[in-house]
């Protein structure tokens, strides 16, 4: 008989996400530096405290989670809820976590040692340690295996949630249209700019000569920036001059969040561009666009390509494969049809039926070694034989164009934004469902 510990399943679902973060993300430095004596206090005779569908919860799991929460609260200076409330919340979180891990196991979600090691490497870096130092610290304090297991659990739960919840989310064309036409949508989709700024102040009391000197000084600073110096470095050096120098740290801002003096200008700037001197009542301004992100303008360079690929195999070694692709190239040079030879010989299953035609490919959409070769070719030029990680190739460029993918990009970004907004709610709904359907029995 299922015995829920928390009155509302909505509360249970929300508790789950919070407790998972505390339990796993809290496996940072505080866990590595926990004293062996403190950890030894948690070693108890284990027993089953709950049956959860096809699995069980152990007393040691509950004790470990409670210990981690108390340690995290002490470290962060946070108050804990009453003991009984916290116990119920933690038990409910463990039950829902266990149900998800069982589901992950049934659908075959697995993470190998290499993936776990990469996560541990990031944890080590966050704690200013090398991987080996971090592992040694965990081992010295007796928590290495437990840390790996908690990382594995967290990865499994996250992967399961992504797969399950995304399947439950539907985004319609009408929703995308409504989002793009809404004020919220326009704000989300608007570009953000990171600009750096110099102000050479002036006042009404400045004589015409002083104002001219300040204008010339601003022009000199712009020249130094255009020579390749970072604006912040130029500003620091200029502060040692006779003129007062100021500047605002704008950080990342949308155009409508910038002063109106700059908002129209940045829209026409490219990353690295410098604008100024921009005269205003308070002085001469210089701005540099350091970076930008977001927005919907997407003009993408595309190349129309065809190729023939041969891969080494059991009956054709590396040298023989290279020789064979060179023979095919010579046959094309001598007048044979590229498409015919591709259909008869290419090992690329995706393009062989089309005579080796890969169609229009976006810039950056090819393997790096292939892109280098393609970028060097003129239209209708046949490449020399070259090697990629998958085999030997000869390629031909059939055309180049700049394609406006702004509409497709904006709709894709809108769909992602809508999906992100729906994800948390749909996750809560799914967690409530699996909890209500589960068999859970507490063992006294």
N, C-alpha and C positions, 0 to 999 in steps of 0.2 A: 504494500500500500504506500503510495507516494505521500511523504510528509513534508510539505514545504516549510521552510524555516522563516521566510520573510512573507509578510501578509500580501504584498503586491508584487506580481511578476515583473511589473515595470521597474520597481525599485531593484529587484533582483538583477535585471538586465543591466541597469546602470551601475550597480555595485560591481558587477563582473568586470567591466572595462577598467574601472578605477583600481580594483584589487590586482588585476593582471599587470597594470603599469607599475604599481607599487612592488609587486612580487618580482617582476623580471627586470624592469629598468632599474630597480633598486639594487641590482646585483653588481654595482659598480665598486668604487674604491672602498666604501664603508664595509662591504662584505669581505673584500680581500684583506682588510686590516683588522677584522674582528679578531679578538684574542682567542687562542685555543681554549682557554679556561671557560670563556663565555659560551663558545660553541659546545663544549663538553657538557654544559648544563642541559643541553637540549637532547642529549642521548638518553632515550627512555626505552623501556620494553615496548615494542610496537604492538598495535592491535588494530583491528578493523573497527571503524566508527560509522561507516555508512556503506550500503550497497547502492551502486549507481549503474542501472542497466546491466551491462555485462562486466562491470569493473567494480572496484571497491576504493574507498578512501581510507587512509591509514592515519592513526593518531600522530605519527611523525610528520605527515604532510601538513596537518593543521598546526602543530606546534611550530614547524619551520616558518609557515606563513605568518603566524602571529608574531614570532620573533622578528622577522624582517620588518613588519609594519611598526612594531614598537621601536626598533632601532632607527628606522627612517624618521619616525615622528620625533624621537629624541634629538636626532641630528639636525632636523629642520626647525626644531622649537615649536612643533605643532601639538595641540591638545588632541587626545584620543577620545572617541565616544565611550559611553559606559561599557563595562566589560561584557555584559550579556548581549547588548546590541552589536558590539564589534564581533563577538563570537558567531552570532547568527549571520552577519554580513559575510564574514570570511568563509563560513561553511557553505553558504549559498554560492559564493564566488568559486570555491573549489569544485562544487557540484557541476556548475555550468562549464567551467574549464574542463573538467573530466569528460563531460558529454561531448564537447568539441574535439577533444583529443581522440576519443573513441571514433568519432565520425571521420576525423583526419586519417586515422589508421585504416578504416574501412575503404576509403577512396584512394589509398596508396600514397599519401603525402609523406615524403621522406626527405631528410636533409643529411647529406654525407659529412664526413669529418672536415673536408676542405671548406665547406660553407660555414660550419661552426667555428673553424679556425679564423675565417675572415671576420666574423662577428666579434670574436674575442680580440682580434687585432685592433678593431675599431675601439673596443672598450679599453684596451691597453693604451692606445693613442690618446683617448680622452682623459686618461689618468696620467699622461706624461710618462709612460713606461714603454719599453719594448715588449714585443709579444712574449719573449722568454722570461723577462722580468715579471710580467703580469702573471703568467702561468706559475712561475716559481712561488710567487706570493700567495696565490690561491692554494697551491699544494701545501705550503708551509702551514697554512691555517686550516687545512683539512676541508676545503670547500670547492676544490677544482672540479670533481666529478659532478657535484650538485649544480655548480654554475653552468657547466656544459648542458646538463639535463634541462635546466630552466630556460636556457637559450633555445634549445631544441623545441621545447614546448611552445615558447613564444612565437618562434618562426612558423611552427605548424599551425597554430591558431590563426595567425595573421594570414597565411596562405589560404587556409580553409575559408576564412571570412571573406577574403577577396573573391574567391571562386563562387561561393554560394550566394553571397549578397548581390554581386554584379549580375548573376543570372536572374535574380528576382526584380531587378530594376529595369523599367521600360521608359525610354525617352522618345516621345513622339515628335514628328516634324512641327506640329502646332505648338508644342511646348518650347521648342527651339526658337520658333518665330516670335512667340510671346516674350521669351527671355531677351532676345536680341533687340526687341523694340521697347523694352522696359528701361526705366531709369537705372535700376539695379544692374541690368545686363550691360548697359553702356558704361557704367562705372567699372564693372568687373573686366570688361573687354578693353578698356582704354589702356594705352601705353603708359608705362611708368618710366621716368627719366631720372638718372643720377647725374647731377651737375655740380661742378665746383665753381667757386665764385670769388672774384676780387672786386672790391670797391675802393676807388680813390675818391674820398669825400671832397666836396666843395661847398662853399657857402655863398650867400649873397654878398658878403663882405669882401670876397676875393676880387682882387683887381683883374682886369683883362689879361695882364701879363701873367699873373699867377694861374689863372684858369687855363691859359694857353700852355703853360709849363706842365700842368697836371694832365692835360689832354695828350701832350707829347709823351709824358711819362707812361700813360696808359698804352699808347701805341707801341712804345719800346717793350713793355711787358708782353704784349700780344706777340711781337716778333720773337721774343725768347721762347714763348710757348709753342709757336709754330715751328721753331727749330727742333722741337722734340722734347723740351723740358715739360715735366708735369706742372700743372697750374699750382698745385699746393706748394711745390718746391720754389717756384717763381715768387709766389706770395710770401713765403717765409723769408726769402732773400730780400724782397722789396721792403719788408718791414724794418730793415736796417737802414733804409734810405731816409732822406729828410722829409718825405711826404708821409702823412698818416695813412696807413693801409688797413682796411677792414675786409671782412668776408663772412658770408653766412653758410653754415653747414646745412644744406637742404636735405641731404639723404635722398631716399627714393620717394619721388612724388609724381602723381599724375599731372598732366598739363594744367588742369583747372585748379590744382592745389599750389601751383607756382605763382609768384607775383605776376600780375598782368603784363608787366614790362617784359617778362621772359616767355610767357605761355605760348604766344604765337610764334616766337622765334625758334623754340626747341623743336617744334613740329617739322621744321624744314632742315634740321641739323642731322648729320650722321655722327656716329660714335667717333670721338677724337676731334671733331670740329671745334673751333674757337670763334666766338662772336664778341665784337666790341670795337672800340669803346661805345657802350650804349649810354647815352647821356640822359640823366634824370635830374630831378630837383635836388637830390642829395649827393650827386656826384657822377663819376664815370664808372660804369660796370663792365666787367669782363666775365664771360661764362664759358665753360668748356663742358661738352657732353661726354662724360666718361663712359656711360653705359646706358642701355635701354632694354626694356623687356616688355612682353605683352604686345597688345595691338593686333590688328587684323590684316594689315598690309603684308602680303606674302607674294612677292615676285620671285619665282624660283627658276633658276637656270636648269634646262633639261637638255639631254643629249639622246638622239635616236641611234641605237647601237645594234649591231649584229656580231655574233662571234661563233667560233668553233672551239670546243674544249675537248681535250683528251686527258684522261687520268691514267696514271700507272696502275697496273693490276697484276694478277698472277701470271699472265702470259706476256706482259709488256712492261719491262722495267723502266726506270726513270730515263735512262739514256735513249732507249728505243722510243719512248713516248715523245721526247723532245725531237728526235729525228723525224718521227711520223708527222708531227704538227708542222715542221718546216717543209716537208714534202707537200703537204696540203697547201701551204701558203704559196709555194712555187707553182703549183697547178693553177691556182687562182690568178697569179700574175701572168701565167701563160695563156689565160683566156677561159678557163673552165668557170662554170657558174658557182658563186659562193654558196647560194641557197641549196643547190643540189648536193654539193660536197658536205654541207652541214647536215642535211637530212641523212646522208649515207654514213657519216663518220662521227658526228659530235656525241659526246657522252653527257651533255647537258639535257636531261629529260624534259625540262621546262620549255626549252626553246627549239628542240630538234625538229618538231613537227612544223614549226614556222620558219624553217630554213635558217635557224640561228638567230632570228630576230628577237631582241630583248625589249623592243619598243622604246618609248620615251622614259628615261630614268632621271630622277631628280638628282641635282648636285649633292654629293655626299651619300648617295644611295648605293654605291658600288663598293666592293672590297677596296681598301686603300691602294694596294699594288695595281689593281685594275684601273682605278681612277687616275693614277699618275700617268699611265700609258694613254688612256682615252683623252685626257686633258692636253696631251702633246700632239694629238692628231688633227690634221685639217679634215674638212668634210670630204668624203669619198676616198680618204687615205686609208690604206691597209697597214696595220701594225706589223712589226716584227713579232716573232714568237716570244712569248713571255710567260713567266711562271707565277701562279698565285698559290694560295694555300690549298686549293682544291685540284689543281692540275695545270696543264699547259694550254695556252690560248693563242689565237690570232683574232683580232677585232677590227671592225671597220665602222667609222662614224658616218652615218647617213644624213644627219642634220643636227642643228642646234637651234634653241629658241629660249626666250624668257617667257614663262607662262605665269599668268596671274591666277594664283590659287587662293586669293583672299577670301572668296565666298566659302569655299570648301573648308578653309582653315578656321574661319570665324564660326561656322556651324559646328565643326569638330570641337573647338574650344568651348562653345556654349554647351554642347552635350556633356563635356567633361565637368563643367561647372555644375550643371544640373545633377549629374550623377553623384558628385561629391556632396551636394546638398541633401540628396535622398539617402545616401549611404548609411549615415548614422541611424536614421529612423528605421530603415529597413533592417539594419543589423539588430536593433532592439526588438523588432517584431519577430525576427527569426529566433533570437535567443529565448524570447518568451515562449515561442512555439515548442522548441525542443525541450524546454524545461517542463512545460505542462504535459508533454507526451511521455516524459521519462518516468521510469520506475525508480523511485528513491526510497530507501528504508534505512532509518537510523538504527544503529546497533548500540544498545545501552551497555 
